[in-house]
Amino acid sequence: MAWDMFMMPKFDPMSLVLESKAVLGFNLSFFADEHVLIEQYMDQIVQWMQSSQLSVAEVTVLPMADIAAAHQLIQSGQSIGKIVVKCPA
């Protein structure tokens, strides 16, 4: 356990704030057996999408040839939504 603690990345909170970065984690394992609850949530999400109360963020799709541009877009911090690099079929 000591080795794992030693190998764990260290983060400076002030540096994260100044660079507009964050570290997030989610533990959704407690939902594993909550089938009824998940179905209710999904029904609500579908209802919101069908009534236009919820919309999906823009997705920018770039060809593999433009991978450098995709990387630059991510690093710029100016992107909104998802950036997808599409491999040739």
PDB file of N, CA, C and O in Angstrom:
ATOM      1  N   MET A   1       0.830  -1.181   0.000  1.00  0.00           N
ATOM      2  CA  MET A   1       0.000   0.000   0.000  1.00  0.00           C
ATOM      3  C   MET A   1       0.881   1.255   0.000  1.00  0.00           C
ATOM      4  O   MET A   1       0.547   2.249  -0.643  1.00  0.00           O
ATOM      5  N   ALA A   2       1.993   1.206   0.712  1.00  0.00           N
ATOM      6  CA  ALA A   2       2.897   2.364   0.742  1.00  0.00           C
ATOM      7  C   ALA A   2       3.430   2.672  -0.649  1.00  0.00           C
ATOM      8  O   ALA A   2       3.555   3.836  -1.032  1.00  0.00           O
ATOM      9  N   TRP A   3       3.744   1.624  -1.403  1.00  0.00           N
ATOM     10  CA  TRP A   3       4.248   1.828  -2.769  1.00  0.00           C
ATOM     11  C   TRP A   3       3.183   2.515  -3.633  1.00  0.00           C
ATOM     12  O   TRP A   3       3.493   3.432  -4.395  1.00  0.00           O
ATOM     13  N   ASP A   4       1.929   2.068  -3.509  1.00  0.00           N
ATOM     14  CA  ASP A   4       0.834   2.679  -4.266  1.00  0.00           C
ATOM     15  C   ASP A   4       0.683   4.152  -3.915  1.00  0.00           C
ATOM     16  O   ASP A   4       0.454   4.980  -4.796  1.00  0.00           O
ATOM     17  N   MET A   5       0.808   4.479  -2.644  1.00  0.00           N
ATOM     18  CA  MET A   5       0.718   5.879  -2.217  1.00  0.00           C
ATOM     19  C   MET A   5       1.868   6.694  -2.800  1.00  0.00           C
ATOM     20  O   MET A   5       1.677   7.833  -3.227  1.00  0.00           O
ATOM     21  N   PHE A   6       3.057   6.105  -2.813  1.00  0.00           N
ATOM     22  CA  PHE A   6       4.227   6.785  -3.372  1.00  0.00           C
ATOM     23  C   PHE A   6       4.059   7.035  -4.867  1.00  0.00           C
ATOM     24  O   PHE A   6       4.476   8.076  -5.374  1.00  0.00           O
ATOM     25  N   MET A   7       3.452   6.086  -5.570  1.00  0.00           N
ATOM     26  CA  MET A   7       3.299   6.183  -7.025  1.00  0.00           C
ATOM     27  C   MET A   7       2.102   7.044  -7.441  1.00  0.00           C
ATOM     28  O   MET A   7       1.957   7.376  -8.617  1.00  0.00           O
ATOM     29  N   MET A   8       1.258   7.399  -6.494  1.00  0.00           N
ATOM     30  CA  MET A   8       0.078   8.201  -6.821  1.00  0.00           C
ATOM     31  C   MET A   8       0.511   9.593  -7.277  1.00  0.00           C
ATOM     32  O   MET A   8       1.364  10.216  -6.646  1.00  0.00           O
ATOM     33  N   PRO A   9      -0.079  10.083  -8.378  1.00  0.00           N
ATOM     34  CA  PRO A   9       0.293  11.423  -8.855  1.00  0.00           C
ATOM     35  C   PRO A   9      -0.017  12.492  -7.808  1.00  0.00           C
ATOM     36  O   PRO A   9      -0.979  12.376  -7.049  1.00  0.00           O
ATOM     37  N   LYS A  10       0.799  13.513  -7.783  1.00  0.00           N
ATOM     38  CA  LYS A  10       0.596  14.633  -6.859  1.00  0.00           C
ATOM     39  C   LYS A  10       0.060  15.828  -7.649  1.00  0.00           C
ATOM     40  O   LYS A  10       0.506  16.090  -8.766  1.00  0.00           O
ATOM     41  N   PHE A  11      -0.883  16.536  -7.073  1.00  0.00           N
ATOM     42  CA  PHE A  11      -1.490  17.682  -7.733  1.00  0.00           C
ATOM     43  C   PHE A  11      -1.394  18.901  -6.823  1.00  0.00           C
ATOM     44  O   PHE A  11      -1.683  18.818  -5.630  1.00  0.00           O
ATOM     45  N   ASP A  12      -0.995  20.015  -7.385  1.00  0.00           N
ATOM     46  CA  ASP A  12      -0.966  21.270  -6.661  1.00  0.00           C
ATOM     47  C   ASP A  12      -2.295  21.983  -6.919  1.00  0.00           C
ATOM     48  O   ASP A  12      -2.519  22.445  -8.038  1.00  0.00           O
ATOM     49  N   PRO A  13      -3.174  22.088  -5.936  1.00  0.00           N
ATOM     50  CA  PRO A  13      -4.485  22.683  -6.159  1.00  0.00           C
ATOM     51  C   PRO A  13      -4.421  24.090  -6.755  1.00  0.00           C
ATOM     52  O   PRO A  13      -5.231  24.421  -7.621  1.00  0.00           O
ATOM     53  N   MET A  14      -3.485  24.917  -6.314  1.00  0.00           N
ATOM     54  CA  MET A  14      -3.396  26.279  -6.839  1.00  0.00           C
ATOM     55  C   MET A  14      -2.988  26.261  -8.306  1.00  0.00           C
ATOM     56  O   MET A  14      -3.490  27.059  -9.097  1.00  0.00           O
ATOM     57  N   SER A  15      -2.093  25.370  -8.675  1.00  0.00           N
ATOM     58  CA  SER A  15      -1.686  25.241 -10.068  1.00  0.00           C
ATOM     59  C   SER A  15      -2.875  24.828 -10.933  1.00  0.00           C
ATOM     60  O   SER A  15      -3.053  25.344 -12.037  1.00  0.00           O
ATOM     61  N   LEU A  16      -3.685  23.901 -10.432  1.00  0.00           N
ATOM     62  CA  LEU A  16      -4.871  23.482 -11.183  1.00  0.00           C
ATOM     63  C   LEU A  16      -5.817  24.659 -11.397  1.00  0.00           C
ATOM     64  O   LEU A  16      -6.363  24.830 -12.487  1.00  0.00           O
ATOM     65  N   VAL A  17      -6.010  25.467 -10.364  1.00  0.00           N
ATOM     66  CA  VAL A  17      -6.902  26.624 -10.478  1.00  0.00           C
ATOM     67  C   VAL A  17      -6.359  27.626 -11.492  1.00  0.00           C
ATOM     68  O   VAL A  17      -7.095  28.106 -12.354  1.00  0.00           O
ATOM     69  N   LEU A  18      -5.088  27.936 -11.389  1.00  0.00           N
ATOM     70  CA  LEU A  18      -4.489  28.929 -12.280  1.00  0.00           C
ATOM     71  C   LEU A  18      -4.484  28.478 -13.741  1.00  0.00           C
ATOM     72  O   LEU A  18      -4.528  29.306 -14.651  1.00  0.00           O
ATOM     73  N   GLU A  19      -4.430  27.158 -13.964  1.00  0.00           N
ATOM     74  CA  GLU A  19      -4.400  26.615 -15.324  1.00  0.00           C
ATOM     75  C   GLU A  19      -5.775  26.154 -15.794  1.00  0.00           C
ATOM     76  O   GLU A  19      -5.892  25.534 -16.851  1.00  0.00           O
ATOM     77  N   SER A  20      -6.816  26.450 -15.019  1.00  0.00           N
ATOM     78  CA  SER A  20      -8.195  26.050 -15.340  1.00  0.00           C
ATOM     79  C   SER A  20      -8.287  24.553 -15.622  1.00  0.00           C
ATOM     80  O   SER A  20      -8.877  24.128 -16.615  1.00  0.00           O
ATOM     81  N   LYS A  21      -7.700  23.775 -14.743  1.00  0.00           N
ATOM     82  CA  LYS A  21      -7.733  22.319 -14.876  1.00  0.00           C
ATOM     83  C   LYS A  21      -8.413  21.727 -13.648  1.00  0.00           C
ATOM     84  O   LYS A  21      -8.550  22.382 -12.615  1.00  0.00           O
ATOM     85  N   ALA A  22      -8.836  20.468 -13.786  1.00  0.00           N
ATOM     86  CA  ALA A  22      -9.504  19.798 -12.675  1.00  0.00           C
ATOM     87  C   ALA A  22      -9.214  18.307 -12.719  1.00  0.00           C
ATOM     88  O   ALA A  22      -8.880  17.750 -13.765  1.00  0.00           O
ATOM     89  N   VAL A  23      -9.349  17.680 -11.570  1.00  0.00           N
ATOM     90  CA  VAL A  23      -9.259  16.236 -11.460  1.00  0.00           C
ATOM     91  C   VAL A  23     -10.593  15.778 -10.890  1.00  0.00           C
ATOM     92  O   VAL A  23     -10.997  16.216  -9.813  1.00  0.00           O
ATOM     93  N   LEU A  24     -11.274  14.900 -11.609  1.00  0.00           N
ATOM     94  CA  LEU A  24     -12.591  14.429 -11.190  1.00  0.00           C
ATOM     95  C   LEU A  24     -12.607  12.917 -11.141  1.00  0.00           C
ATOM     96  O   LEU A  24     -11.861  12.258 -11.865  1.00  0.00           O
ATOM     97  N   GLY A  25     -13.442  12.375 -10.304  1.00  0.00           N
ATOM     98  CA  GLY A  25     -13.629  10.931 -10.244  1.00  0.00           C
ATOM     99  C   GLY A  25     -15.077  10.624  -9.918  1.00  0.00           C
ATOM    100  O   GLY A  25     -15.731  11.363  -9.183  1.00  0.00           O
ATOM    101  N   PHE A  26     -15.561   9.550 -10.459  1.00  0.00           N
ATOM    102  CA  PHE A  26     -16.943   9.147 -10.227  1.00  0.00           C
ATOM    103  C   PHE A  26     -16.971   7.670  -9.855  1.00  0.00           C
ATOM    104  O   PHE A  26     -16.269   6.862 -10.463  1.00  0.00           O
ATOM    105  N   ASN A  27     -17.764   7.321  -8.879  1.00  0.00           N
ATOM    106  CA  ASN A  27     -17.970   5.930  -8.505  1.00  0.00           C
ATOM    107  C   ASN A  27     -19.446   5.627  -8.699  1.00  0.00           C
ATOM    108  O   ASN A  27     -20.278   5.983  -7.865  1.00  0.00           O
ATOM    109  N   LEU A  28     -19.762   4.973  -9.796  1.00  0.00           N
ATOM    110  CA  LEU A  28     -21.147   4.650 -10.100  1.00  0.00           C
ATOM    111  C   LEU A  28     -21.463   3.184  -9.823  1.00  0.00           C
ATOM    112  O   LEU A  28     -22.500   2.681 -10.255  1.00  0.00           O
ATOM    113  N   SER A  29     -20.584   2.503  -9.111  1.00  0.00           N
ATOM    114  CA  SER A  29     -20.770   1.074  -8.874  1.00  0.00           C
ATOM    115  C   SER A  29     -22.049   0.771  -8.088  1.00  0.00           C
ATOM    116  O   SER A  29     -22.610  -0.318  -8.215  1.00  0.00           O
ATOM    117  N   PHE A  30     -22.509   1.726  -7.277  1.00  0.00           N
ATOM    118  CA  PHE A  30     -23.723   1.484  -6.503  1.00  0.00           C
ATOM    119  C   PHE A  30     -24.964   1.385  -7.385  1.00  0.00           C
ATOM    120  O   PHE A  30     -26.018   0.964  -6.910  1.00  0.00           O
ATOM    121  N   PHE A  31     -24.861   1.768  -8.671  1.00  0.00           N
ATOM    122  CA  PHE A  31     -25.979   1.649  -9.609  1.00  0.00           C
ATOM    123  C   PHE A  31     -26.078   0.256 -10.233  1.00  0.00           C
ATOM    124  O   PHE A  31     -27.056  -0.031 -10.923  1.00  0.00           O
ATOM    125  N   ALA A  32     -25.101  -0.608 -10.012  1.00  0.00           N
ATOM    126  CA  ALA A  32     -25.030  -1.902 -10.699  1.00  0.00           C
ATOM    127  C   ALA A  32     -26.315  -2.714 -10.570  1.00  0.00           C
ATOM    128  O   ALA A  32     -26.733  -3.351 -11.537  1.00  0.00           O
ATOM    129  N   ASP A  33     -26.938  -2.705  -9.421  1.00  0.00           N
ATOM    130  CA  ASP A  33     -28.153  -3.504  -9.214  1.00  0.00           C
ATOM    131  C   ASP A  33     -29.428  -2.671  -9.206  1.00  0.00           C
ATOM    132  O   ASP A  33     -30.498  -3.182  -8.877  1.00  0.00           O
ATOM    133  N   GLU A  34     -29.328  -1.417  -9.559  1.00  0.00           N
ATOM    134  CA  GLU A  34     -30.486  -0.505  -9.507  1.00  0.00           C
ATOM    135  C   GLU A  34     -31.155  -0.394 -10.876  1.00  0.00           C
ATOM    136  O   GLU A  34     -31.276   0.704 -11.420  1.00  0.00           O
ATOM    137  N   HIS A  35     -31.591  -1.526 -11.434  1.00  0.00           N
ATOM    138  CA  HIS A  35     -32.149  -1.556 -12.783  1.00  0.00           C
ATOM    139  C   HIS A  35     -33.412  -0.696 -12.925  1.00  0.00           C
ATOM    140  O   HIS A  35     -33.567   0.011 -13.921  1.00  0.00           O
ATOM    141  N   VAL A  36     -34.294  -0.749 -11.959  1.00  0.00           N
ATOM    142  CA  VAL A  36     -35.542   0.033 -12.012  1.00  0.00           C
ATOM    143  C   VAL A  36     -35.226   1.522 -11.971  1.00  0.00           C
ATOM    144  O   VAL A  36     -35.799   2.301 -12.732  1.00  0.00           O
ATOM    145  N   LEU A  37     -34.327   1.914 -11.096  1.00  0.00           N
ATOM    146  CA  LEU A  37     -33.946   3.324 -10.972  1.00  0.00           C
ATOM    147  C   LEU A  37     -33.284   3.829 -12.256  1.00  0.00           C
ATOM    148  O   LEU A  37     -33.583   4.928 -12.723  1.00  0.00           O
ATOM    149  N   ILE A  38     -32.401   3.037 -12.811  1.00  0.00           N
ATOM    150  CA  ILE A  38     -31.731   3.426 -14.059  1.00  0.00           C
ATOM    151  C   ILE A  38     -32.746   3.569 -15.187  1.00  0.00           C
ATOM    152  O   ILE A  38     -32.656   4.499 -15.989  1.00  0.00           O
ATOM    153  N   GLU A  39     -33.709   2.655 -15.255  1.00  0.00           N
ATOM    154  CA  GLU A  39     -34.749   2.746 -16.287  1.00  0.00           C
ATOM    155  C   GLU A  39     -35.561   4.031 -16.125  1.00  0.00           C
ATOM    156  O   GLU A  39     -35.894   4.683 -17.115  1.00  0.00           O
ATOM    157  N   GLN A  40     -35.880   4.397 -14.886  1.00  0.00           N
ATOM    158  CA  GLN A  40     -36.618   5.636 -14.645  1.00  0.00           C
ATOM    159  C   GLN A  40     -35.799   6.848 -15.091  1.00  0.00           C
ATOM    160  O   GLN A  40     -36.329   7.763 -15.721  1.00  0.00           O
ATOM    161  N   TYR A  41     -34.512   6.850 -14.762  1.00  0.00           N
ATOM    162  CA  TYR A  41     -33.639   7.952 -15.179  1.00  0.00           C
ATOM    163  C   TYR A  41     -33.562   8.052 -16.698  1.00  0.00           C
ATOM    164  O   TYR A  41     -33.656   9.145 -17.257  1.00  0.00           O
ATOM    165  N   MET A  42     -33.393   6.919 -17.361  1.00  0.00           N
ATOM    166  CA  MET A  42     -33.293   6.932 -18.822  1.00  0.00           C
ATOM    167  C   MET A  42     -34.593   7.414 -19.456  1.00  0.00           C
ATOM    168  O   MET A  42     -34.569   8.178 -20.421  1.00  0.00           O
ATOM    169  N   ASP A  43     -35.725   6.970 -18.919  1.00  0.00           N
ATOM    170  CA  ASP A  43     -37.017   7.445 -19.432  1.00  0.00           C
ATOM    171  C   ASP A  43     -37.133   8.958 -19.308  1.00  0.00           C
ATOM    172  O   ASP A  43     -37.614   9.624 -20.224  1.00  0.00           O
ATOM    173  N   GLN A  44     -36.691   9.501 -18.172  1.00  0.00           N
ATOM    174  CA  GLN A  44     -36.742  10.949 -17.969  1.00  0.00           C
ATOM    175  C   GLN A  44     -35.834  11.673 -18.951  1.00  0.00           C
ATOM    176  O   GLN A  44     -36.226  12.695 -19.514  1.00  0.00           O
ATOM    177  N   ILE A  45     -34.630  11.160 -19.165  1.00  0.00           N
ATOM    178  CA  ILE A  45     -33.694  11.783 -20.104  1.00  0.00           C
ATOM    179  C   ILE A  45     -34.265  11.763 -21.511  1.00  0.00           C
ATOM    180  O   ILE A  45     -34.192  12.768 -22.218  1.00  0.00           O
ATOM    181  N   VAL A  46     -34.830  10.645 -21.929  1.00  0.00           N
ATOM    182  CA  VAL A  46     -35.439  10.548 -23.269  1.00  0.00           C
ATOM    183  C   VAL A  46     -36.586  11.546 -23.398  1.00  0.00           C
ATOM    184  O   VAL A  46     -36.724  12.200 -24.431  1.00  0.00           O
ATOM    185  N   GLN A  47     -37.401  11.667 -22.366  1.00  0.00           N
ATOM    186  CA  GLN A  47     -38.513  12.618 -22.382  1.00  0.00           C
ATOM    187  C   GLN A  47     -37.992  14.049 -22.546  1.00  0.00           C
ATOM    188  O   GLN A  47     -38.538  14.818 -23.337  1.00  0.00           O
ATOM    189  N   TRP A  48     -36.951  14.406 -21.810  1.00  0.00           N
ATOM    190  CA  TRP A  48     -36.374  15.744 -21.927  1.00  0.00           C
ATOM    191  C   TRP A  48     -35.830  15.994 -23.330  1.00  0.00           C
ATOM    192  O   TRP A  48     -36.001  17.081 -23.881  1.00  0.00           O
ATOM    193  N   MET A  49     -35.179  14.994 -23.904  1.00  0.00           N
ATOM    194  CA  MET A  49     -34.627  15.170 -25.254  1.00  0.00           C
ATOM    195  C   MET A  49     -35.743  15.315 -26.286  1.00  0.00           C
ATOM    196  O   MET A  49     -35.648  16.149 -27.186  1.00  0.00           O
ATOM    197  N   GLN A  50     -36.794  14.516 -26.163  1.00  0.00           N
ATOM    198  CA  GLN A  50     -37.904  14.584 -27.110  1.00  0.00           C
ATOM    199  C   GLN A  50     -38.653  15.907 -27.015  1.00  0.00           C
ATOM    200  O   GLN A  50     -39.198  16.377 -28.014  1.00  0.00           O
ATOM    201  N   SER A  51     -38.689  16.508 -25.846  1.00  0.00           N
ATOM    202  CA  SER A  51     -39.383  17.785 -25.669  1.00  0.00           C
ATOM    203  C   SER A  51     -38.435  18.978 -25.827  1.00  0.00           C
ATOM    204  O   SER A  51     -38.823  20.116 -25.562  1.00  0.00           O
ATOM    205  N   SER A  52     -37.198  18.724 -26.257  1.00  0.00           N
ATOM    206  CA  SER A  52     -36.181  19.763 -26.475  1.00  0.00           C
ATOM    207  C   SER A  52     -35.806  20.513 -25.199  1.00  0.00           C
ATOM    208  O   SER A  52     -35.294  21.630 -25.269  1.00  0.00           O
ATOM    209  N   GLN A  53     -36.051  19.921 -24.053  1.00  0.00           N
ATOM    210  CA  GLN A  53     -35.616  20.524 -22.796  1.00  0.00           C
ATOM    211  C   GLN A  53     -34.156  20.201 -22.509  1.00  0.00           C
ATOM    212  O   GLN A  53     -33.522  20.839 -21.669  1.00  0.00           O
ATOM    213  N   LEU A  54     -33.638  19.219 -23.205  1.00  0.00           N
ATOM    214  CA  LEU A  54     -32.258  18.789 -23.044  1.00  0.00           C
ATOM    215  C   LEU A  54     -31.676  18.604 -24.433  1.00  0.00           C
ATOM    216  O   LEU A  54     -32.271  17.941 -25.283  1.00  0.00           O
ATOM    217  N   SER A  55     -30.525  19.187 -24.655  1.00  0.00           N
ATOM    218  CA  SER A  55     -29.894  19.028 -25.966  1.00  0.00           C
ATOM    219  C   SER A  55     -28.474  18.515 -25.786  1.00  0.00           C
ATOM    220  O   SER A  55     -27.852  18.701 -24.740  1.00  0.00           O
ATOM    221  N   VAL A  56     -27.989  17.880 -26.809  1.00  0.00           N
ATOM    222  CA  VAL A  56     -26.647  17.311 -26.788  1.00  0.00           C
ATOM    223  C   VAL A  56     -25.663  18.365 -27.275  1.00  0.00           C
ATOM    224  O   VAL A  56     -25.945  19.099 -28.223  1.00  0.00           O
ATOM    225  N   ALA A  57     -24.510  18.436 -26.624  1.00  0.00           N
ATOM    226  CA  ALA A  57     -23.480  19.392 -27.032  1.00  0.00           C
ATOM    227  C   ALA A  57     -22.993  19.081 -28.446  1.00  0.00           C
ATOM    228  O   ALA A  57     -23.086  17.949 -28.920  1.00  0.00           O
ATOM    229  N   GLU A  58     -22.484  20.091 -29.088  1.00  0.00           N
ATOM    230  CA  GLU A  58     -21.961  19.947 -30.440  1.00  0.00           C
ATOM    231  C   GLU A  58     -20.830  18.920 -30.474  1.00  0.00           C
ATOM    232  O   GLU A  58     -20.021  18.838 -29.551  1.00  0.00           O
ATOM    233  N   VAL A  59     -20.790  18.143 -31.548  1.00  0.00           N
ATOM    234  CA  VAL A  59     -19.722  17.172 -31.757  1.00  0.00           C
ATOM    235  C   VAL A  59     -18.948  17.601 -33.001  1.00  0.00           C
ATOM    236  O   VAL A  59     -19.522  17.739 -34.081  1.00  0.00           O
ATOM    237  N   THR A  60     -17.651  17.808 -32.841  1.00  0.00           N
ATOM    238  CA  THR A  60     -16.781  18.153 -33.965  1.00  0.00           C
ATOM    239  C   THR A  60     -16.109  16.869 -34.433  1.00  0.00           C
ATOM    240  O   THR A  60     -15.375  16.235 -33.674  1.00  0.00           O
ATOM    241  N   VAL A  61     -16.359  16.488 -35.680  1.00  0.00           N
ATOM    242  CA  VAL A  61     -15.772  15.268 -36.237  1.00  0.00           C
ATOM    243  C   VAL A  61     -14.703  15.667 -37.246  1.00  0.00           C
ATOM    244  O   VAL A  61     -14.966  16.407 -38.194  1.00  0.00           O
ATOM    245  N   LEU A  62     -13.493  15.162 -37.025  1.00  0.00           N
ATOM    246  CA  LEU A  62     -12.382  15.457 -37.922  1.00  0.00           C
ATOM    247  C   LEU A  62     -11.811  14.152 -38.461  1.00  0.00           C
ATOM    248  O   LEU A  62     -11.802  13.140 -37.759  1.00  0.00           O
ATOM    249  N   PRO A  63     -11.334  14.169 -39.704  1.00  0.00           N
ATOM    250  CA  PRO A  63     -10.708  12.957 -40.249  1.00  0.00           C
ATOM    251  C   PRO A  63      -9.351  12.714 -39.591  1.00  0.00           C
ATOM    252  O   PRO A  63      -8.738  13.639 -39.057  1.00  0.00           O
ATOM    253  N   MET A  64      -8.892  11.483 -39.633  1.00  0.00           N
ATOM    254  CA  MET A  64      -7.614  11.117 -39.023  1.00  0.00           C
ATOM    255  C   MET A  64      -6.475  11.988 -39.560  1.00  0.00           C
ATOM    256  O   MET A  64      -5.515  12.267 -38.842  1.00  0.00           O
ATOM    257  N   ALA A  65      -6.578  12.408 -40.793  1.00  0.00           N
ATOM    258  CA  ALA A  65      -5.538  13.251 -41.395  1.00  0.00           C
ATOM    259  C   ALA A  65      -5.397  14.587 -40.662  1.00  0.00           C
ATOM    260  O   ALA A  65      -4.351  15.230 -40.737  1.00  0.00           O
ATOM    261  N   ASP A  66      -6.445  15.001 -39.956  1.00  0.00           N
ATOM    262  CA  ASP A  66      -6.432  16.276 -39.235  1.00  0.00           C
ATOM    263  C   ASP A  66      -6.229  16.082 -37.727  1.00  0.00           C
ATOM    264  O   ASP A  66      -6.693  16.892 -36.925  1.00  0.00           O
ATOM    265  N   ILE A  67      -5.545  15.023 -37.356  1.00  0.00           N
ATOM    266  CA  ILE A  67      -5.368  14.742 -35.928  1.00  0.00           C
ATOM    267  C   ILE A  67      -4.595  15.853 -35.215  1.00  0.00           C
ATOM    268  O   ILE A  67      -4.854  16.136 -34.046  1.00  0.00           O
ATOM    269  N   ALA A  68      -3.662  16.473 -35.904  1.00  0.00           N
ATOM    270  CA  ALA A  68      -2.914  17.578 -35.293  1.00  0.00           C
ATOM    271  C   ALA A  68      -3.854  18.749 -34.999  1.00  0.00           C
ATOM    272  O   ALA A  68      -3.741  19.394 -33.957  1.00  0.00           O
ATOM    273  N   ALA A  69      -4.778  19.019 -35.919  1.00  0.00           N
ATOM    274  CA  ALA A  69      -5.747  20.101 -35.703  1.00  0.00           C
ATOM    275  C   ALA A  69      -6.673  19.765 -34.526  1.00  0.00           C
ATOM    276  O   ALA A  69      -7.033  20.645 -33.745  1.00  0.00           O
ATOM    277  N   ALA A  70      -7.052  18.495 -34.407  1.00  0.00           N
ATOM    278  CA  ALA A  70      -7.899  18.073 -33.293  1.00  0.00           C
ATOM    279  C   ALA A  70      -7.164  18.287 -31.968  1.00  0.00           C
ATOM    280  O   ALA A  70      -7.737  18.780 -30.996  1.00  0.00           O
ATOM    281  N   HIS A  71      -5.904  17.910 -31.949  1.00  0.00           N
ATOM    282  CA  HIS A  71      -5.101  18.078 -30.729  1.00  0.00           C
ATOM    283  C   HIS A  71      -4.956  19.559 -30.384  1.00  0.00           C
ATOM    284  O   HIS A  71      -5.060  19.941 -29.219  1.00  0.00           O
ATOM    285  N   GLN A  72      -4.720  20.377 -31.382  1.00  0.00           N
ATOM    286  CA  GLN A  72      -4.592  21.825 -31.156  1.00  0.00           C
ATOM    287  C   GLN A  72      -5.901  22.403 -30.617  1.00  0.00           C
ATOM    288  O   GLN A  72      -5.893  23.264 -29.737  1.00  0.00           O
ATOM    289  N   LEU A  73      -7.022  21.921 -31.152  1.00  0.00           N
ATOM    290  CA  LEU A  73      -8.331  22.391 -30.698  1.00  0.00           C
ATOM    291  C   LEU A  73      -8.535  22.050 -29.216  1.00  0.00           C
ATOM    292  O   LEU A  73      -9.034  22.873 -28.448  1.00  0.00           O
ATOM    293  N   ILE A  74      -8.149  20.844 -28.826  1.00  0.00           N
ATOM    294  CA  ILE A  74      -8.266  20.447 -27.423  1.00  0.00           C
ATOM    295  C   ILE A  74      -7.380  21.324 -26.550  1.00  0.00           C
ATOM    296  O   ILE A  74      -7.824  21.823 -25.516  1.00  0.00           O
ATOM    297  N   GLN A  75      -6.138  21.511 -26.959  1.00  0.00           N
ATOM    298  CA  GLN A  75      -5.200  22.301 -26.160  1.00  0.00           C
ATOM    299  C   GLN A  75      -5.570  23.775 -26.094  1.00  0.00           C
ATOM    300  O   GLN A  75      -5.212  24.460 -25.136  1.00  0.00           O
ATOM    301  N   SER A  76      -6.276  24.266 -27.089  1.00  0.00           N
ATOM    302  CA  SER A  76      -6.617  25.689 -27.117  1.00  0.00           C
ATOM    303  C   SER A  76      -7.585  26.080 -26.005  1.00  0.00           C
ATOM    304  O   SER A  76      -7.634  27.237 -25.587  1.00  0.00           O
ATOM    305  N   GLY A  77      -8.354  25.101 -25.530  1.00  0.00           N
ATOM    306  CA  GLY A  77      -9.354  25.410 -24.514  1.00  0.00           C
ATOM    307  C   GLY A  77     -10.566  26.121 -25.087  1.00  0.00           C
ATOM    308  O   GLY A  77     -11.441  26.553 -24.336  1.00  0.00           O
ATOM    309  N   GLN A  78     -10.634  26.249 -26.401  1.00  0.00           N
ATOM    310  CA  GLN A  78     -11.731  26.966 -27.048  1.00  0.00           C
ATOM    311  C   GLN A  78     -12.809  26.030 -27.574  1.00  0.00           C
ATOM    312  O   GLN A  78     -13.829  26.487 -28.088  1.00  0.00           O
ATOM    313  N   SER A  79     -12.593  24.720 -27.449  1.00  0.00           N
ATOM    314  CA  SER A  79     -13.568  23.771 -27.991  1.00  0.00           C
ATOM    315  C   SER A  79     -14.780  23.670 -27.073  1.00  0.00           C
ATOM    316  O   SER A  79     -14.677  23.855 -25.860  1.00  0.00           O
ATOM    317  N   ILE A  80     -15.911  23.376 -27.664  1.00  0.00           N
ATOM    318  CA  ILE A  80     -17.152  23.156 -26.931  1.00  0.00           C
ATOM    319  C   ILE A  80     -17.691  21.810 -27.398  1.00  0.00           C
ATOM    320  O   ILE A  80     -17.748  21.550 -28.600  1.00  0.00           O
ATOM    321  N   GLY A  81     -18.080  20.968 -26.476  1.00  0.00           N
ATOM    322  CA  GLY A  81     -18.591  19.654 -26.849  1.00  0.00           C
ATOM    323  C   GLY A  81     -17.454  18.676 -27.079  1.00  0.00           C
ATOM    324  O   GLY A  81     -16.326  18.884 -26.631  1.00  0.00           O
ATOM    325  N   LYS A  82     -17.779  17.610 -27.784  1.00  0.00           N
ATOM    326  CA  LYS A  82     -16.823  16.532 -28.010  1.00  0.00           C
ATOM    327  C   LYS A  82     -16.068  16.727 -29.315  1.00  0.00           C
ATOM    328  O   LYS A  82     -16.577  17.312 -30.272  1.00  0.00           O
ATOM    329  N   ILE A  83     -14.842  16.219 -29.327  1.00  0.00           N
ATOM    330  CA  ILE A  83     -14.025  16.214 -30.534  1.00  0.00           C
ATOM    331  C   ILE A  83     -13.760  14.753 -30.865  1.00  0.00           C
ATOM    332  O   ILE A  83     -13.193  14.017 -30.056  1.00  0.00           O
ATOM    333  N   VAL A  84     -14.172  14.338 -32.053  1.00  0.00           N
ATOM    334  CA  VAL A  84     -14.025  12.954 -32.482  1.00  0.00           C
ATOM    335  C   VAL A  84     -13.111  12.907 -33.684  1.00  0.00           C
ATOM    336  O   VAL A  84     -13.284  13.672 -34.634  1.00  0.00           O
ATOM    337  N   VAL A  85     -12.133  12.010 -33.649  1.00  0.00           N
ATOM    338  CA  VAL A  85     -11.259  11.783 -34.802  1.00  0.00           C
ATOM    339  C   VAL A  85     -11.731  10.489 -35.433  1.00  0.00           C
ATOM    340  O   VAL A  85     -11.724   9.435 -34.798  1.00  0.00           O
ATOM    341  N   LYS A  86     -12.144  10.578 -36.693  1.00  0.00           N
ATOM    342  CA  LYS A  86     -12.727   9.424 -37.373  1.00  0.00           C
ATOM    343  C   LYS A  86     -11.667   8.709 -38.201  1.00  0.00           C
ATOM    344  O   LYS A  86     -10.985   9.305 -39.035  1.00  0.00           O
ATOM    345  N   CYS A  87     -11.555   7.420 -37.942  1.00  0.00           N
ATOM    346  CA  CYS A  87     -10.614   6.590 -38.701  1.00  0.00           C
ATOM    347  C   CYS A  87     -11.247   6.228 -40.046  1.00  0.00           C
ATOM    348  O   CYS A  87     -12.465   6.084 -40.149  1.00  0.00           O
ATOM    349  N   PRO A  88     -10.415   6.086 -41.064  1.00  0.00           N
ATOM    350  CA  PRO A  88     -10.969   5.669 -42.365  1.00  0.00           C
ATOM    351  C   PRO A  88     -11.582   4.278 -42.259  1.00  0.00           C
ATOM    352  O   PRO A  88     -11.095   3.428 -41.512  1.00  0.00           O
ATOM    353  N   ALA A  89     -12.640   4.059 -43.005  1.00  0.00           N
ATOM    354  CA  ALA A  89     -13.343   2.778 -42.953  1.00  0.00           C
ATOM    355  C   ALA A  89     -12.541   1.668 -43.592  1.00  0.00           C
ATOM    356  O   ALA A  89     -12.992   0.524 -43.632  1.00  0.00           O
TER     357      ALA A  89
END
